Amino acid sequence: MQNLKTEPLRLITISISHYCEKARWALDRLEVAYIEESHAPLFHRIATRSRGGKNAVPVLVTPAGTLSDSTDILHYLDGLAQNNKQLYPTEPALRQQVEQLEELFDTQLGPATRQWAYSCLPDDRTLLLKLWRQGAPPVEQALLPIVFPLLRQLLRQRYRISATSGVAAYKDIQRVFETVNGLLAGCPYLVGDCFSAADLTFAALAAPALRPENYGVKALQSHELPQDMLAQVKQLRQTPAGAHAMRLYREERHRPS
Ligand SMILES: N[C@@H](CCC(=O)N[C@@H](CS)C(=O)NCC(=O)O)C(=O)O
């Protein structure tokens, strides 16, 4: 467990990001003291770069250095965890399975749910600004409407957002869910008999497509979203993989009091 005399860790985020939610969930679960420093997209790069990170969030600033990848963050935090809270099994074969699944979710599920969610959202300035300004400092909130056209264009290019890519992304999500359905087959967790980094990563990175209640920050309200999008959320929630992630959010996602 973390030495309480040390400075709290600093988590730099774009608060709505599901990769940031992955890191935030691990910090909350392991009861590690931290301060979340949220930024609006684009502005976040000033914070990450000035702390020795790269362009992407989450970034965790620790006494041992700056970590700029969610998986590196989970590994670091696991080193601070008490035995019964560890996110990676000690048994090598089980650990390897957890790491392989985490890699699958990081590289396939996370990009797909992000691409799908942005492709479904109406091209609505008010909605996107609401999503991006959450938790950001007042000065960034004030500047966000000015950089909005640039930001929207960058988002579309970087994540290849279009109606067609949204359809393909939904299929990618379904493919990963099929794999998870197969792994669950009556088991309460993805690997072995306890919660691991594989479950946490799956639930956090699936969250944009499932909209679980206990997500770390408030997302958009259902009435703000298109019916087609909500119908696909419902469809995914009804799969064993979707139900698994929803259960994990209900039973395993606790916020510090
Ligand atoms: N492999 C990275 C991916 C993180 C990632 O894709 N972060 C996105 C937010 S969801 C980001 O920072 N995008 C902004 C940018 O790259 O400028 C991780 O696991 O931490």
The ligand as a Gaussian input file, in Angstrom:
#p B3LYP/6-31G(d) Opt

LIG

0 1
 N       -2.627000       3.280000     -25.508000
 C       -3.062000       4.434000     -24.802000
 C       -4.265000       5.042000     -25.505000
 C       -4.800000       6.277000     -24.843000
 C       -5.687000       7.130000     -25.756000
 O       -6.053000       6.719000     -26.871000
 N       -6.032000       8.334000     -25.267000
 C       -6.822000       9.265000     -26.039000
 C       -8.103000       9.617000     -25.283000
 S       -9.284000       8.308000     -25.314000
 C       -6.073000      10.585000     -26.189000
 O       -5.342000      10.981000     -25.315000
 N       -6.299000      11.289000     -27.305000
 C       -5.828000      12.618000     -27.473000
 C       -4.537000      12.737000     -28.227000
 O       -3.957000      11.710000     -28.603000
 O       -4.142000      13.893000     -28.439000
 C       -3.381000       4.027000     -23.355000
 O       -3.735000       2.856000     -23.145000
 O       -3.218000       4.847000     -22.448000

